[in-house]
């Protein structure tokens, strides 16, 4: 498992290095955090999903739809990563690979808006929205 983590972090580091414009400073600490969080999301997606389902059923808010935990890819003034539980029909949930979070300000700076969009790819530049899937939970990861 340790070797898999090291290989994953190395790949994320290399891909991030290639994708970052030359004029932008590279913070390897952030790259390793993103790689580590991505690994944690992948590793714990099923237990997290089960926990969320148990929690919602316990409080009378469960549903009969399929659910799955996927990464959140967030972009605004900085890039972030997190996780979300999506819900919908099994076929559509299976197609969902991530949730992209798009941020903006409404009415000057009076309101901050975060749109959470289920997508069919982990590539935030080449994706399609998965219609019929909703976000049912947000998972914050302490770093």
N, C-alpha and C positions, 0 to 999 in steps of 0.2 A: 504494500500500500504506500509506503514511504517513497518507493521508486516511482510509482505512478504519479504521486503528488509532485515530485521533482520534475518529471518529464512534462507534466501539465503546466507547471509554473514556467519552465523553460520555453515551452511553445507560446504561452501567452506573452512572455517577455519579448520573444523574437518577433511575433506578429505585431505587438504593440509598437516595437521599435520601428518596424517597417512602415506602419500606418501613421506614425506621428510626423507631421511636417517638420522640416529642418529648423524652421524659425521658432518652433514651440519647444520649450524646455521639457526634458524627460525626467520624471520623478519615479525612479525604480521602486521606491517604497509603495507608491500608489499602484504600480503595475503588479507587484506581488500581492497587495491587499485584494485587488480585483480577482487575480488568479485564485487566491485562497478562498475568497467568498464564493466564486463560481464553483469551485470544488465542493465546498460545504453545501451549497444549494443542491448540486447534483447528488451528493452523497446522502443528504437527509431529506430529499423531496418526498419520499413515500412516508417516513415517520411524521414529518410535518403535516402532510396532507391528512393522514389518519388522526393526528391530534386535533387539527382544525375541525374535521368532521365530528369527532367526539365532543369537542367543546360546543359547537353550534347545536348539535342534537340535545346535549345536556340542558341548554338554555332555550329549548323550543324553537330554534331557528334553523334546523336542519333542512335538507332538501333531498329530492329523489333523483337528482341529476348526477352525472359523472363529474368528478373533480380531479384536479392535478395541480401540483406546485411547479411553477416555472420561474426563470429569472426575470427580473424587471431591468430593462435597459433604459436609463434615464439620461436626458440631455437637456441642458439649459446653459447656465454660465459655466458649469462644470459637469463632467460625466460621473454618474453614480451607478451602483448596481445593488440590487436587493432581490426580493422574491415576492411572488403573489400566488394565491390560489385562484384558478379559473374554474368556471362551472358551465355546463351545457350538456348537449347530447354527447354520447361517448365518441362518435365519429368526429365531431368538431373539436372536442377537448383533445383527442389524439392528434389532430392537425396542428394544435397550438403549441408552439415551441418557446415563446417568450411573451412578455408584455412590454410594450414600449411606453414610456412615460414622457409626455410632451408638456412642457411648462410654458406659461406665458402670463402676462399681466393684463388685467381688464380694468378699464376706467382709470387710466394712469397707473398708479401703484396701489389703488384701494383694495383690489382683489388679486390674489395669486391663484392661478388655475393650473391644475395638474390633470391632464387627460390620460387615462390608462387604457391602452388599446391592445387587445390580444392579437398577436401576429403569428404567421406561419414559418418564421425563420428566427435565428439568433443574430442575423445580420441586420443591423438597424438601417442600412442604406438600400437594402433590396428585400422587401417583404410585401406581403398582402395581409390586410386585416382579415381576421377570422370572424365573419358575421355570425351571430347567434351564440357567442361565448361571452360571459361576463366575468368580472373580477369580483370574487366573494371575500377575499381576505388579503391583507398586506402583511408581510413578514419583515420585521426590522431585525437587522443582524448587528450585534454589538461588536465593534472592532476596537 
